Amino acid sequence: MTVDRSRLPEPGPTRRFVFPSIEKSVLPSGLRVWTVRHTAIPVLTLMLLVRRGAADDPPGKEGLAAISVDMLDEGSGERSAIEIHEGLARLGAQLDSDIGSDASLLTVTALSRFAGPALSLFADMVARPTLSEADFERVRQLRLHRLTQLRDMPGAVADRAFVKLLYGEHPYGHTPLGSERSLGSMSVDDVRQFHRAMIRPAEATLVVSGDCEHADIERLAAAAFDGWDGSSTGALPVMTTLPRPGRLNVIARPGAPQSELRIGHVAVPRNTPDYHALVAANMVLGGQFVSRINLNLREEKGFTYGARTSFDFRRLPGPFALQVSVHTAATAEAIDQSLQEIASIRGSRPVTTDELALGVAALTRGYARSFETAEQVARAATQIALYDLPDNYFAEFVPKVEGVTVEDVTRVAAEHLDPSRLTTLIVGDYDTIAGGLAHLNLGEAVVLSPDTF
């Protein structure tokens, strides 16, 4: 057999990916129990998805959902926080928690033979936490210290300010951590009330992935979560009127050697029919190293180590954002080039066949690697639960992305990227960059105080 080593081999067709089936049941309390078999190793990943998150923070109590979830492992029943974690350690189990705008997620990974004890500990933390005042004061103080640290991090300042500019008082208008003011106004009674009202079985899905049988997990879950009750609290947050921020906004950091940039606007929700085309479009625009934005700002101009764009798909319309940190002297030109790239992909410089093929390949060729472990499979199932996706969503992802055309990309970019609505935020040395900003034709810069966010 002769091999031509003068050129790269032609890739073959993408192999069909099959996501494992999900077995489902519902306990009398309303808790949904889902299991996905993944028997490569004798390990289980337990994930409890609660479809309540930072968007459910009451006005003036921003950060309440996050601190409430953070306190679930601070003691339960007669167990102290130390005793809970000692119990997890004896099982060789690991606990993690995540909170976003739309949901809260708790994860425990343990050996399959410890499914019963792991579920028992898990349920105690979720359904029967102590929520003591002493623990609350300690956890709150840790979060206040973290907020103080974040004020010295330009990227964190930019992220917090940018969502506030885009969303204002909307439930998406703050990061899960909250602010010094809102944390200072909370009490442990707020946490207890949030737990009673929001962390309920009717809002939750228990996803178990690994070497397990559905009937066994359902039986163990029914016993572990016995006594946990509470119906849904009703409607989810709704889309309210959004603010119209200035097109150019600055948070001054005198002497900063770099400018942290955010450019974007509120875009579309996760259930948009244009999801796959937008994912492909973003790969070309700024979703990978060889994207237009990164090749322009990094490879051609040398302004940055890396630039990227993303659509943050949520239950309600989420933000489209470009993120980049550039040398202070390059601030104005970097903004100008970024705006040009966003505008041009809408049609004046449409995506080429080769660009789309490269973006699609990046999304599909390594797709199966995202489902190698029990934790990855469980996390995928929680996405199905959170966004009410069909069970075959992951199996259909590759064919649907491969079916996106150049015309599709141009259409969705024109429909969902609006240059006239783009808001630009700079965290940097305003005195040094002010002269260059005047030539961007974005209007007068609005100078914001970092204490506002």
Phi, psi and omega per residue, in radians:
M1 nan 2.249 3.141
T2 -1.678 2.299 3.128
V3 -1.980 2.193 3.093
D4 -1.515 1.790 -3.099
R5 -1.564 0.163 3.129
S6 -1.479 -0.169 3.140
R7 -2.517 2.764 3.128
L8 -1.194 2.554 3.094
P9 -1.173 2.623 3.096
E10 -1.313 2.228 3.112
P11 -1.188 2.500 3.090
G12 -1.429 -3.128 3.132
P13 -1.146 2.627 3.115
T14 -1.180 2.304 3.117
R15 -1.245 2.525 3.130
R16 -1.195 2.312 3.113
F17 -1.777 2.336 3.119
V18 -2.050 2.008 3.065
F19 -1.383 2.368 -3.111
P20 -1.064 2.629 -3.092
S21 -1.204 2.623 3.125
I22 -1.883 2.124 3.015
E23 -1.597 2.402 -2.994
K24 -2.301 2.547 2.968
S25 -2.680 2.943 -3.131
V26 -2.273 2.214 3.100
L27 -1.331 2.795 3.131
P28 -0.958 -0.486 3.135
S29 -1.266 -0.232 -3.059
G30 1.783 -0.145 3.111
L31 -1.167 2.182 3.077
R32 -1.484 2.337 3.125
V33 -2.048 2.068 3.132
W34 -2.099 2.401 3.052
T35 -2.238 2.538 3.108
V36 -2.328 2.088 -3.112
R37 -1.327 2.305 3.096
H38 -2.593 1.652 -2.876
T39 -1.789 0.323 -3.106
A40 -1.057 -0.710 3.095
I41 -2.413 2.729 -3.062
P42 -1.376 1.123 -3.095
V43 -2.252 2.542 3.053
L44 -2.090 2.436 2.935
T45 -1.982 2.130 3.096
L46 -1.806 2.187 3.077
M47 -2.228 2.265 3.035
L48 -1.922 1.961 3.099
L49 -1.679 2.132 3.037
V50 -1.953 2.121 -3.045
R51 -1.425 0.902 3.015
R52 -2.469 2.333 -3.092
G53 -2.552 -2.637 -3.056
A54 -1.100 -0.439 3.098
A55 -1.163 -0.263 3.115
D56 -1.638 0.075 3.049
D57 -1.062 2.291 3.065
P58 -1.136 2.640 3.081
P59 -0.972 2.321 -3.118
G60 1.470 -0.103 3.133
K61 -2.125 0.609 -3.127
E62 -1.032 2.288 -3.060
G63 1.787 -0.090 -3.083
L64 -1.149 -0.753 3.138
A65 -1.056 -0.758 -3.089
A66 -1.155 -0.774 -3.128
I67 -1.241 -0.530 3.096
S68 -1.137 -0.772 3.114
V69 -1.187 -0.657 -3.128
D70 -1.113 -0.459 -3.085
M71 -1.531 -0.056 -3.072
L72 -1.136 -0.460 3.139
D73 -1.744 0.280 -3.124
E74 -1.611 0.308 3.140
G75 2.312 2.522 -3.137
S76 -2.666 2.204 -3.114
G77 1.053 -2.148 3.124
E78 -1.629 -0.018 3.135
R79 -1.512 2.388 2.990
S80 -1.465 3.006 3.094
A81 -1.026 -0.732 3.141
I82 -1.101 -0.713 -3.135
E83 -1.185 -0.623 3.071
I84 -1.079 -0.821 -3.093
H85 -1.279 -0.502 3.003
E86 -1.141 -0.706 3.090
G87 -1.083 -0.737 3.082
L88 -1.111 -0.717 -3.124
A89 -1.112 -0.680 3.122
R90 -1.110 -0.463 3.095
L91 -1.552 -0.078 -3.033
G92 1.180 0.475 -3.047
A93 -1.673 2.712 3.123
Q94 -2.186 2.333 -3.122
L95 -1.946 2.353 3.047
D96 -2.398 2.704 3.035
S97 -2.418 2.519 3.092
D98 -2.353 2.556 3.038
I99 -2.435 2.349 3.079
G100 -2.198 -2.939 -3.133
S101 -1.155 -0.648 -3.000
D102 -1.706 -0.344 -2.982
A103 -2.781 2.857 3.005
S104 -2.084 2.511 -3.059
L105 -2.394 2.187 3.044
L106 -2.010 2.423 -3.038
T107 -2.301 2.329 2.978
V108 -2.261 2.268 3.069
T109 -2.025 2.284 -3.094
A110 -2.651 2.927 3.038
L111 -1.141 2.548 -3.071
S112 -1.004 -0.622 -3.083
R113 -1.211 -0.199 3.101
F114 -1.823 0.404 -3.093
A115 -0.996 -0.768 -3.115
G116 -1.099 -0.987 3.112
P117 -1.060 -0.643 3.141
A118 -1.134 -0.767 3.117
L119 -1.136 -0.632 3.127
S120 -1.108 -0.817 3.082
L121 -1.096 -0.757 -3.137
F122 -1.012 -0.839 -3.114
A123 -1.139 -0.678 3.115
D124 -1.044 -0.755 -3.132
M125 -1.131 -0.749 -3.047
V126 -1.332 -0.831 -2.979
A127 -1.628 -0.441 -3.021
R128 -2.327 0.850 -3.134
P129 -1.257 2.665 -3.140
T130 -1.258 -0.821 -3.138
L131 0.938 0.995 -3.118
S132 -1.440 2.730 -3.128
E133 -1.140 -0.687 -3.132
A134 -1.091 -0.746 3.109
D135 -1.144 -0.708 3.126
F136 -1.042 -0.812 -3.115
E137 -1.079 -0.684 -3.141
R138 -1.188 -0.805 -3.131
V139 -1.149 -0.713 3.107
R140 -1.071 -0.735 -3.133
Q141 -1.100 -0.680 3.086
L142 -1.080 -0.682 -3.140
R143 -1.245 -0.633 3.073
L144 -1.126 -0.689 3.069
H145 -1.091 -0.710 3.128
R146 -1.096 -0.733 3.108
L147 -1.076 -0.668 3.086
T148 -1.088 -0.736 3.105
Q149 -1.095 -0.718 -3.087
L150 -1.119 -0.449 3.128
R151 -1.159 -0.307 3.082
D152 -1.669 0.122 -3.131
M153 -1.992 1.845 -3.061
P154 -0.974 -0.654 3.136
G155 -1.107 -0.724 3.121
A156 -1.183 -0.702 3.092
V157 -1.055 -0.754 -3.135
A158 -1.112 -0.783 -3.121
D159 -1.068 -0.781 -3.108
R160 -1.168 -0.741 -3.120
A161 -1.223 -0.631 -3.050
F162 -1.159 -0.777 3.138
V163 -1.144 -0.564 3.103
K164 -1.201 -0.685 3.092
L165 -1.095 -0.768 -3.070
L166 -1.269 -0.667 -2.970
Y167 -1.947 -0.298 3.136
G168 1.036 -2.187 -3.109
E169 -1.531 0.059 3.069
H170 -1.061 2.666 3.133
P171 -0.981 -0.375 3.084
Y172 -1.520 0.069 -2.997
G173 -1.466 0.310 3.079
H174 -2.620 2.749 3.056
T175 -1.431 2.763 -3.069
P176 -1.020 -0.477 -3.078
L177 -1.187 -0.432 -3.112
G178 1.433 -2.728 -3.095
S179 -2.359 2.927 3.096
E180 -1.023 -0.716 -3.102
R181 -1.138 -0.817 -3.088
S182 -1.215 -0.698 3.100
L183 -1.116 -0.657 3.136
G184 -1.145 -0.439 -3.106
S185 -1.533 -0.101 -3.071
M186 -1.477 2.760 2.992
S187 -2.307 2.919 3.104
V188 -1.106 -0.446 3.083
D189 -1.134 -0.579 3.060
D190 -1.091 -0.734 3.135
V191 -1.125 -0.783 3.134
R192 -1.081 -0.715 3.126
Q193 -1.166 -0.711 3.116
F194 -1.085 -0.754 3.140
H195 -1.069 -0.779 -3.140
R196 -1.121 -0.701 -3.010
A197 -1.466 -0.600 -2.949
M198 -1.943 -0.619 -3.089
I199 -1.610 1.469 -3.020
R200 -2.220 2.673 -3.128
P201 -1.091 -0.571 -3.133
A202 -1.182 -0.282 3.116
E203 -1.735 0.037 -2.903
A204 -2.087 2.673 3.006
T205 -2.295 2.152 3.042
L206 -1.605 2.030 3.124
V207 -1.903 2.187 3.120
V208 -2.145 2.124 3.135
S209 -2.136 2.378 3.099
G210 2.520 -2.695 -3.107
D211 -1.484 1.531 -3.030
C212 -2.693 2.844 3.023
E213 -1.958 2.452 -3.059
H214 -1.052 -0.765 -3.096
A215 -1.063 -0.666 3.128
D216 -1.160 -0.769 -3.122
I217 -1.160 -0.699 3.131
E218 -1.079 -0.743 3.137
R219 -1.145 -0.772 3.141
L220 -1.149 -0.700 -3.138
A221 -1.156 -0.691 3.131
A222 -1.076 -0.683 3.124
A223 -1.286 -0.734 -3.072
A224 -1.175 -0.702 -3.072
F225 -1.693 0.266 3.129
D226 -1.036 2.302 -3.132
G227 1.638 -0.212 3.087
W228 -1.470 2.054 -3.101
D229 -2.443 3.130 -3.120
G230 2.261 2.146 -3.141
S231 -1.403 3.047 3.115
S232 -1.073 2.516 -3.130
T233 -1.430 0.015 3.077
G234 1.902 -2.572 -2.963
A235 -1.113 2.575 3.028
L236 -1.431 2.917 3.077
P237 -0.966 2.562 -3.116
V238 -2.016 2.805 3.139
M239 -1.314 2.121 3.121
T240 -1.833 3.071 3.099
T241 -1.086 2.267 -3.099
L242 -1.621 2.672 3.105
P243 -1.259 2.898 3.027
R244 -2.049 1.512 -3.093
P245 -1.222 2.824 3.045
G246 -1.041 2.681 -3.097
R247 -1.269 -0.400 -3.124
L248 -2.320 2.105 -3.072
N249 -2.281 2.509 -3.069
V250 -2.347 2.342 2.879
I251 -1.936 1.996 -2.997
A252 -1.336 2.313 3.000
R253 -2.282 1.506 -3.062
P254 -0.928 2.331 3.096
G255 1.408 0.045 -3.128
A256 -1.126 2.281 -3.133
P257 -1.328 -0.308 -3.140
Q258 -2.302 2.767 3.030
S259 -1.922 2.261 3.057
E260 -1.621 2.130 -3.038
L261 -1.980 2.453 2.952
R262 -2.320 2.265 3.125
I263 -2.338 2.235 3.128
G264 3.018 -2.987 3.070
H265 -2.787 2.928 3.073
V266 -1.168 2.342 -3.031
A267 -2.049 -1.843 -2.944
V268 -2.274 2.793 3.076
P269 -1.452 3.020 -3.122
R270 -1.124 -0.523 -3.071
N271 -1.494 0.247 3.093
T272 -1.084 2.406 3.074
P273 -1.167 -0.212 -3.132
D274 -1.647 0.267 -3.034
Y275 -0.953 -0.944 -3.034
H276 -1.148 -0.674 3.116
A277 -1.170 -0.652 3.114
L278 -1.194 -0.667 3.082
V279 -1.074 -0.756 3.119
A280 -1.167 -0.726 3.117
A281 -1.068 -0.715 -3.120
N282 -1.157 -0.572 3.092
M283 -1.062 -0.658 3.122
V284 -1.285 -0.717 -3.061
L285 -1.277 -0.895 -3.063
G286 -2.839 0.381 -3.035
G287 -1.673 0.024 3.132
Q288 -2.683 2.989 -3.053
F289 -1.040 -0.669 -3.095
V290 -1.602 0.393 3.084
S291 -1.279 2.859 -3.112
R292 -1.035 -0.815 -3.091
I293 -1.077 -0.814 -3.086
N294 -1.217 -0.710 3.105
L295 -1.101 -0.648 3.137
N296 -1.209 -1.033 -2.991
L297 -1.324 -0.546 -3.123
R298 -1.675 -1.021 -2.974
E299 -1.299 -0.723 -3.105
E300 -1.489 -0.808 -3.029
K301 -1.646 -0.454 -3.093
G302 1.206 0.522 -3.092
F303 -1.446 -0.381 -2.927
T304 -2.690 2.858 3.001
Y305 -1.413 -0.370 -3.131
G306 -3.119 2.488 3.094
A307 -2.323 2.543 -3.128
R308 -2.594 2.767 3.023
T309 -2.181 2.784 3.115
S310 -2.780 2.638 2.900
F311 -1.792 2.107 3.100
D312 -1.612 1.616 -3.074
F313 -1.350 2.177 -3.129
R314 -2.287 -3.128 -3.141
R315 -1.155 -0.619 2.976
L316 -1.861 2.916 -3.107
P317 -0.900 2.163 3.138
G318 -1.766 3.048 -3.056
P319 -1.484 2.539 2.802
F320 -1.661 2.348 -3.083
A321 -2.567 2.462 2.930
L322 -1.810 2.315 -3.130
Q323 -2.200 2.286 3.107
V324 -2.831 2.588 3.020
S325 -2.038 2.178 -3.064
V326 -2.221 2.809 3.047
H327 -1.039 2.477 -3.056
T328 -0.918 -0.753 -3.091
A329 -1.150 -0.345 -3.097
A330 -1.702 0.115 -2.992
T331 -1.003 -0.959 -3.052
A332 -1.105 -0.766 -3.123
E333 -1.188 -0.631 3.106
A334 -1.100 -0.718 3.089
I335 -1.107 -0.797 -3.127
D336 -1.048 -0.822 -3.141
Q337 -1.127 -0.669 3.129
S338 -1.120 -0.793 3.119
L339 -1.100 -0.667 3.102
Q340 -1.123 -0.715 -3.136
E341 -1.137 -0.734 3.134
I342 -1.129 -0.728 -3.132
A343 -1.195 -0.683 -3.003
S344 -1.260 -0.517 -3.121
I345 -1.220 -0.216 3.112
R346 -1.331 -0.182 3.111
G347 2.736 -0.567 -3.115
S348 -1.212 -0.504 2.978
R349 -2.367 1.357 -3.014
P350 -1.139 2.780 3.101
V351 -1.078 2.397 3.105
T352 -1.551 2.884 3.104
T353 -1.048 -0.711 -3.134
D354 -1.181 -0.711 3.110
E355 -1.083 -0.772 -3.132
L356 -1.144 -0.730 3.135
A357 -1.061 -0.690 3.126
L358 -1.175 -0.740 3.118
G359 -1.133 -0.744 3.121
V360 -1.123 -0.722 3.122
A361 -1.069 -0.707 3.130
A362 -1.104 -0.574 -3.133
L363 -1.403 -0.520 -2.936
T364 -1.923 -0.575 -2.996
R365 -1.143 -0.588 3.109
G366 -1.875 0.341 -2.991
Y367 -1.036 -0.738 -3.067
A368 -1.101 -0.406 3.126
R369 -1.132 -0.286 3.142
S370 -1.354 -0.010 -3.059
F371 -2.322 0.623 -3.059
E372 -1.442 -0.534 -3.054
T373 -1.956 2.851 3.090
A374 -1.053 -0.666 3.136
E375 -1.143 -0.724 3.118
Q376 -1.100 -0.723 3.139
V377 -1.150 -0.750 3.115
A378 -1.094 -0.742 -3.136
R379 -1.102 -0.662 3.093
A380 -1.095 -0.733 3.135
A381 -1.115 -0.600 3.100
T382 -1.149 -0.520 3.072
Q383 -1.146 -0.676 3.078
I384 -1.086 -0.742 -3.131
A385 -1.190 -0.722 -3.066
L386 -1.192 -0.772 -3.019
Y387 -1.794 0.169 3.126
D388 0.959 0.793 3.124
L389 -1.443 2.724 3.066
P390 -1.195 2.679 -3.104
D391 -1.076 -0.445 -3.139
N392 -1.606 0.255 -3.069
Y393 -0.976 -0.860 -3.064
F394 -1.235 -0.552 3.073
A395 -1.186 -0.518 -3.103
E396 -1.608 -0.124 -3.052
F397 -1.046 -0.874 -3.082
V398 -1.086 -0.885 3.110
P399 -1.016 -0.656 -3.113
K400 -1.234 -0.677 3.091
V401 -1.180 -0.731 3.123
E402 -1.145 -0.365 3.115
G403 -1.475 -0.086 3.119
V404 -1.225 2.352 -3.131
T405 -1.876 2.904 3.063
V406 -0.998 -0.699 3.134
E407 -1.127 -0.668 3.092
D408 -1.056 -0.791 -3.108
V409 -1.101 -0.782 3.131
T410 -1.093 -0.711 -3.129
R411 -1.123 -0.851 -3.078
V412 -1.225 -0.557 3.080
A413 -1.152 -0.717 3.132
A414 -1.177 -0.598 -3.093
E415 -1.395 -0.590 -2.949
H416 -2.002 -0.066 3.017
L417 -2.039 1.993 -3.039
D418 -2.073 1.798 -3.119
P419 -0.967 -0.551 -3.112
S420 -1.241 -0.309 -3.131
R421 -1.766 -0.077 -3.071
L422 -1.153 2.301 3.057
T423 -1.871 2.306 3.123
T424 -1.942 2.300 3.080
L425 -2.129 2.321 3.085
I426 -2.101 2.262 2.940
V427 -1.962 1.821 -3.036
G428 -3.058 -2.944 -3.076
D429 -1.412 1.638 -3.027
Y430 -1.116 -0.700 -3.123
D431 -1.022 -0.637 -3.112
T432 -1.337 -0.620 -3.007
I433 -1.715 -0.147 -3.016
A434 -0.983 -0.719 -3.106
G435 -1.065 -0.752 3.139
G436 -1.204 -0.543 -3.108
L437 -1.174 -0.475 -3.104
A438 -1.091 -0.401 -3.085
H439 -1.565 0.059 -3.093
L440 -1.495 -0.193 -3.127
N441 1.024 0.679 3.093
L442 -1.870 0.181 -3.104
G443 1.501 3.126 -3.133
E444 -1.228 2.403 -3.133
A445 -1.189 2.385 3.045
V446 -1.644 1.996 -3.113
V447 -1.546 2.114 -3.056
L448 -1.875 2.589 3.051
S449 -1.515 2.336 3.104
P450 -1.110 -0.355 3.134
D451 -1.257 -0.176 -3.132
T452 -1.267 -0.384 -2.959
F453 -2.013 nan nan
